[in-house]
Amino acid sequence: MNDQEPRQSPDWVEDAKTEISGMAKEGLNHPSSKPVLTGAAIGAVAGALLPVVSWPIGLAVGAGFALYQRIKK
């Protein structure tokens, strides 16, 4: 499998659990915390600017996308 392709196995759910629990335990010291918070902030701003999407939805989508980008490798 090429390293650039996302995982095809269902292990990404377990990886997400591990990553989220690590961020909860270590706070900002965890390597994924800052990118996920940055994604959440960008999503919240985008959600506030778009007429159809509210900022909480943008925040959740931005954080989810950033987390996905961290665990897909």
JOLIN-V165774 format. One record per residue. N is the residue number from 1. OMEGA is omega in radians with two decimals (NA if undefined). D_FIRST is the distance of its C-alpha to the first C-alpha in Angstrom with 2 decimals. Layout:
n	omega	d_first
N	OMEGA	D_FIRST
N	OMEGA	D_FIRST
This chain:
n	omega	d_first
1	3.11	0.00
2	-3.12	3.78
3	-3.12	6.39
4	-3.12	8.54
5	3.05	7.33
6	3.13	9.41
7	3.12	8.92
8	-3.10	9.81
9	-3.14	11.79
10	3.14	15.42
11	-3.11	15.14
12	3.09	15.66
13	3.10	19.32
14	3.10	19.76
15	3.13	18.17
16	3.10	20.61
17	-3.13	23.48
18	-3.12	22.84
19	-3.13	22.68
20	3.12	25.78
21	3.07	27.74
22	3.10	26.99
23	3.13	28.27
24	-3.11	31.28
25	-3.03	32.16
26	-3.13	31.68
27	-3.11	32.74
28	3.09	32.28
29	3.13	31.29
30	-3.08	27.81
31	-3.13	25.26
32	-3.03	24.23
33	-3.08	27.86
34	3.09	28.85
35	-3.13	25.96
36	3.08	26.40
37	3.07	30.17
38	3.09	29.86
39	3.11	27.81
40	3.14	30.48
41	3.12	33.24
42	3.11	31.83
43	3.12	31.36
44	3.10	34.92
45	3.12	36.39
46	3.12	34.64
47	3.12	35.83
48	-3.11	39.33
49	-3.12	39.43
50	-3.07	38.20
51	-3.05	41.01
52	-3.04	39.09
53	3.08	36.94
54	-3.07	38.62
55	3.10	37.56
56	3.10	36.52
57	3.09	34.05
58	3.11	32.76
59	-3.13	32.54
60	-3.14	30.49
61	3.13	28.12
62	3.12	27.76
63	3.12	27.13
64	3.13	24.63
65	3.13	22.68
66	3.10	22.78
67	3.10	21.68
68	3.13	18.72
69	3.14	17.75
70	-3.03	18.10
71	-3.08	16.06
72	-3.09	13.09
73	NA	11.44
